Amino acid sequence: MPDPAPPRRHTLRNVLLTLLAVLGVSLAMWASVPPAPVASDGPPPPPANSLPVVAGLGGEFRLPATTGQDLALSSLRGKVVLLNFGFTQCPDVCPTTLTRLGKVLRELADDGVDMRRVQPLFVTFDPERDSLPHLREYVAYFHPSLIGLRGDQDQTAALARQYKVIYLKQDTGSAGGYVFQHSDFVYVIDGWGRVRLLVGGKDPDVALFEAVKRLLREDPA
């Protein structure tokens, strides 16, 4: 007489034990495989001994330029950008700042810096009077590599908010009409488009010179 069939609970227990064994082997194999590296296209953090990123300031922009076409900050990736704001009929602050900027650019060239990796920009507050041809002639006086940018009133205001630029239109009551009271900072922007330093009129020229040299050393292209 044949043996009776084993109880059903024994069969289920064997199946469960087999599944647990397979699961255990799978988990062991998964744990032994190193995780795949996470791809990142973002900018690397600044070196510990370099200039920090100025948080909450700056960002991408695109404006008509004296080159004859629109210029976006992202198109200058890999270059150190020196960004300044003003207007061509400025009686004192703008000429002083741009003269200093031109001087520093010439000193960098004399020091052997590859000037193809440095781009100075000047954004006008005054699109009403500063046409692109006029702006082109104005910036060329201070340095041949300077590019002028001219947006409309809304674009200018939006960009000023991004970079926290202070400017206030004031009527002079004279034939000149109006001027702008404004901050004079040169924004030093790294090759990833991040603001790394603000250099004001009271800062020494060497601050601007050394900042450019330092950022170029971070990314030796």
C-alpha positions in Angstrom: 0.0 0.0 0.0 1.6 3.3 -1.0 2.5 5.9 1.5 0.0 8.7 2.0 0.8 12.1 0.4 2.7 14.5 2.7 0.6 17.1 4.3 0.1 20.2 2.2 1.6 22.5 4.8 4.9 20.7 4.3 4.9 21.5 0.6 4.1 25.2 1.2 6.8 25.4 3.8 9.4 24.0 1.3 8.3 26.5 -1.4 8.7 29.4 1.1 12.1 28.2 2.2 13.2 28.0 -1.5 12.0 31.5 -2.2 13.7 32.9 0.9 17.0 31.2 -0.2 16.7 32.7 -3.7 16.0 36.1 -2.2 18.9 35.9 0.1 21.3 35.0 -2.7 19.9 37.9 -4.9 20.4 40.3 -2.0 23.9 39.2 -1.5 24.7 39.6 -5.1 23.1 43.1 -5.2 25.1 44.2 -2.2 28.3 43.0 -3.7 27.9 45.3 -6.8 29.3 48.8 -6.2 26.8 51.6 -7.0 27.1 53.3 -10.3 28.6 56.8 -10.2 26.1 59.6 -10.3 26.6 61.8 -13.4 26.7 65.5 -12.7 26.9 68.3 -15.1 26.8 71.0 -12.4 29.7 73.2 -11.4 32.3 71.9 -9.0 32.5 73.5 -5.6 35.2 76.2 -5.4 38.6 75.1 -3.9 38.9 75.7 -0.2 41.6 78.4 -0.7 39.7 80.2 -3.4 36.9 82.8 -3.7 33.5 81.6 -2.4 30.4 81.7 -4.5 28.3 84.8 -3.7 24.9 83.2 -2.9 21.6 84.6 -4.1 23.2 86.9 -6.7 23.5 86.7 -10.5 22.3 84.2 -13.0 21.7 83.7 -16.7 20.8 86.6 -19.0 20.6 87.4 -22.7 20.7 90.9 -24.2 21.4 92.6 -27.5 25.1 93.3 -27.7 27.5 95.6 -29.6 28.8 92.5 -31.4 25.7 92.7 -33.6 23.8 89.8 -32.0 22.3 88.8 -28.7 24.8 87.6 -26.1 24.0 85.2 -23.3 26.1 84.7 -20.2 26.0 80.9 -20.8 27.8 81.5 -24.2 30.8 82.7 -22.2 31.1 79.4 -20.3 34.8 78.8 -19.4 35.7 82.5 -19.4 36.1 84.8 -16.5 33.5 87.6 -17.0 33.9 91.1 -15.6 30.4 92.7 -15.6 29.7 96.3 -14.9 26.6 98.5 -15.2 26.3 102.2 -16.1 25.4 104.6 -18.9 27.4 106.5 -21.5 26.4 110.0 -20.2 27.6 109.2 -16.7 29.8 112.2 -15.7 32.2 110.4 -13.3 31.5 106.9 -11.9 31.3 105.0 -15.2 34.4 106.6 -16.8 36.4 106.0 -13.6 35.3 102.4 -13.3 35.8 101.5 -17.0 39.2 103.3 -17.1 40.3 101.1 -14.2 38.9 98.0 -15.8 40.8 98.8 -19.0 44.0 99.2 -17.0 43.6 95.9 -15.2 42.9 94.1 -18.5 46.1 95.5 -20.0 48.1 94.5 -16.9 46.7 91.0 -17.2 47.8 90.8 -20.8 51.2 92.1 -19.9 51.4 89.4 -17.2 50.9 86.7 -19.9 47.2 85.9 -19.3 45.4 84.4 -22.2 42.9 87.2 -22.7 40.7 85.0 -24.9 39.5 83.6 -21.5 38.5 87.0 -20.0 35.5 88.9 -21.2 34.5 92.4 -19.9 30.9 93.5 -20.3 29.1 96.8 -19.8 25.3 96.9 -19.4 23.6 100.3 -19.9 20.8 101.6 -17.7 19.8 104.0 -20.4 18.5 102.3 -23.5 16.6 105.5 -24.4 19.8 107.3 -25.2 22.4 104.6 -25.5 21.9 103.0 -28.9 24.1 100.0 -29.8 26.2 102.0 -32.2 26.8 104.7 -29.6 27.5 102.1 -26.9 30.0 100.3 -29.2 31.9 103.5 -29.7 31.9 104.3 -26.0 33.1 101.0 -24.7 35.9 100.7 -27.3 37.4 103.9 -25.9 38.3 102.0 -22.7 39.3 98.7 -24.0 38.9 96.9 -27.4 37.6 93.7 -25.8 34.7 95.4 -23.9 31.3 94.4 -25.1 28.3 96.7 -24.5 24.8 95.3 -23.8 21.5 97.1 -24.2 18.2 95.7 -23.2 14.8 97.4 -23.0 13.6 99.0 -19.8 12.0 95.7 -18.5 15.1 93.6 -19.4 17.4 96.1 -17.7 15.3 96.2 -14.5 15.1 92.4 -14.4 18.8 92.0 -14.8 19.5 94.7 -12.1 17.3 92.7 -9.7 19.2 89.5 -10.5 22.5 91.2 -9.6 21.1 93.5 -6.9 22.3 96.6 -8.8 21.1 99.9 -7.3 20.2 102.6 -9.9 17.9 105.6 -9.6 16.9 107.9 -12.4 17.1 111.6 -11.4 16.1 114.6 -13.4 18.8 117.2 -13.4 16.7 120.1 -14.6 19.4 120.9 -17.1 19.8 120.4 -20.9 21.2 117.0 -20.2 17.9 115.9 -18.9 18.6 113.1 -16.4 21.3 111.0 -14.9 21.4 107.8 -12.9 22.7 107.4 -9.3 24.0 103.9 -9.2 26.4 101.4 -7.6 29.8 100.9 -9.3 30.6 97.3 -8.7 32.5 95.1 -11.1 31.0 91.6 -10.8 33.7 88.9 -11.2 32.0 85.8 -12.7 33.7 82.4 -13.0 33.7 80.0 -15.9 30.4 78.4 -14.7 28.5 81.7 -14.6 28.7 82.2 -10.8 29.4 85.5 -9.1 32.6 85.0 -7.0 33.5 88.6 -6.1 32.2 92.2 -6.2 35.0 94.8 -6.6 33.9 98.4 -5.8 35.4 101.7 -6.4 37.1 101.8 -3.0 38.8 98.4 -3.6 42.4 98.4 -5.0 43.0 97.5 -8.6 45.0 94.5 -7.5 41.8 92.9 -6.0 40.4 92.7 -9.5 43.7 91.6 -11.0 44.2 88.8 -8.5 40.6 87.6 -8.7 40.9 87.0 -12.4 44.2 85.2 -12.0 42.8 83.0 -9.2 39.7 82.0 -11.2 41.7 81.2 -14.3 43.9 78.9 -12.2 40.8 77.0 -11.0 40.0 75.9 -14.6 43.3 75.7 -16.6 41.8 75.3 -20.1 
